[in-house]
């Protein structure tokens, strides 16, 4: 499953029971693409910046969405951004034929080899008027951010399976900061691992801030 770290991240399974809090600076960072950035990078910036905004609790949301035997892409949240939306224009995402950008947050759970595996994923997709997906060359204009973790069956997972909306967003925010730089470009594995090494101190600060009522 790859390198085990203290915080769930894209492409990494994390052994955890309770997601820790973290300082605001670790989960929030405005992404501004370089002038020469391609459309997929700009779309990624749009998704990461959107996830850092104020996203209200979805209608009908229940924090018990993981309290099932398994789930395959259950939708927690969905909305569409117009091409004229400031969050779209601010990253220079101008595409002929773009009708809207669909934003989704979905979850997965599976029991594999006596382990409960969990995944939260956010998507941004450039859609046409007929809901087709636009392309940049041969590549679909679709960006995603994934956070995943696993827990051995014998350790139990009931505390994690009750997940408030703010925790979902915080986990995605952490994964975004770990895996993408300020230009919306994916970090190298070495850079991502450096974040992992620094997390002990960062989360200690975050825990203290929570006690002080700052988070």
N, C-alpha and C positions, 0 to 999 in steps of 0.2 A: 504493500500500500504506500510505499515511499517513506520519506523522512517523517518521524513522529515529532511534532512540535507542540508547544503549549497552547497555541491558538489555531483554530481551524483556518485553512487557507486553500486557495485553488490548487488542485492536484495533490493535496496532502491530506491523509487521514490522520486525525488527531484523537488520541485517547484522552477523554475528558468526561467529567460528570457535571460540572457547573461552569458556565462561561463567566470568566472574571470581568470586572469592569475595567475601563481603561481611560486615561486622560483624554480630554476632548481633542487635543492636537494630534493624537495618534489615529483617530478615526475620521478626521475631517481634513481635507486638503483640496482646494480648488484646482481642477485640472485645466490647463490652458495648452492646447496643442501647438506644436511648432508650426511655422509658416508652411513648411514643406510636408506636413503630416498628411497621410492619405485619409480617405473617408472612413475606413474602419477604425482608425485611431481616433478620429474626431467623434465618431459614434460612441466609442468607449468612454471618451471624456464626458460626453453627454450623459451616459448611464451613471458613471461614477458621481458626477455632480448632482444628478437628480436624487440619488440615494442619500446624499448628505443633506438634502433639504428637509423641510417639515412635511412628512407624509402621514396624514391622519390614519387612524386605525380603520382598516377596511370594514365596510358594512357586513355584519354577520360573522366577523372574525371570532374564532375561539382559540384560546391558548393551548388547547389539548389536541392540536392537529397531528401530533406525533404519537398520541396514545391509541394507536391502531397496530395491528400485526404487521402491515406493510402499506405503503402508498407509493404511487408512481406518477409523479408530476402534478400533484394536487396544487391547484392555483390558490394562492393566498391573496394576490393583488394583481390588478391589471388596470392600465389607463393608456391614453393615447395623447401624444404631444403634437401640436400643429407645427408646421415648418416655421411659422412666425413666432413661436414661443421663444422668449429670451434665453432659455436654457439651451435651445437648439441653435439660435443665431450666434450666441456668445462663443461657440466653438467652431464657427465657420462652416456649419454643416448645410451646404446648399447643393441640392441634388435635383436635376430635372426629373419630373414625374413623381416626386415625393409627396404623398398625400398626408401621411402622419408617421410618427414613430411609436410603435407599440412597446410599452414597458410592462414586463411581467415578473412576478416573484413566485416561484414554484418550489415544492418540497418533495423529497423522496425518502423512503425508509425501507430497509430490507434486512432480513436476518440471514447472515452468511457465516458459515463455519463457527457457529456458537457465538457470534458477535452481532450486535445491533449496529447497523450502518445508517448514518443520517447525512442528508445533503440539502442545502438551501441554495437556490440558484436564481439569479436575476438576469433578465434578458432585455435587450433593446433591439428592435427590428425595424428597418426602414420599409414601409409598406406603400403599395400603389393604391389607387382608388378601388381596385377590385381585390384588395388584400393580398396581392402577390408580393414577393420579396424582391427588392431592388438588388442589383449587383454592382460591384466594382471589379471590372474585368470578369474573371470566372468565379470570383469569390462573393458569396452572399453577404449583403450588408446587414450583419447580425453580430452583436457583441454580447458577451456573457461574463458573469462573475459568479464563481462557485465557491462555496465553503462546505467542507465535509469533515466528519469525525466518526469514530466508532467506539463502542463500549463493550467489553466482554460480558457475556450473558450472566456470569456468576457475580458480577459487580452491581448489577441492577442499574436501571436508568430512569426510574420514575421521576427523579428531581429534574432531569433535563427535558423530559417529555412534556412538561408544562412550560411553554415558552411564550412570554408576552411579546407583543408586537415590537416594542422598543429593543428587545434582545435580538430579534430577527435582524433589524436594521443595524444594530451595533456589530453583530457578527459579520454582516456583509461589508460594513464600513472598515472593519479591521482587515478583512481579506483584501479589500481594494487598496488600502494603504500599504499592505505588505507586498502585494504583487505588481503594483503599477506605480510609476513615478509621477512627478508633477505634470509631465507632458502627456500622460495617458499611455505611455509605452510600458510594455511588460518588463519587469525587472529581471535581471539574470538570476540564476539559482543562487549564486554567491551573495548577491545583494539581499535576496529574500531570506537566506539563512542568517545574514547579519541582523536582520530585524528579529528573527527568532532568538538570537543570543541576547539581544537588548530587552526582551520583553519582561524579564523578571523585574527589572528596575521600573519599567514603565507601568506595569500593573500594580506594583507597590504604591506608586504615586497615585494611580487611579483609585485604589482602595481607600487611601487616606482622603482623597477628594470626595469620595462618596460619603464618608463619615461626616465630613464638613458640610454636606448638603449641596455640593456644587454640581452633582450629576444625578 
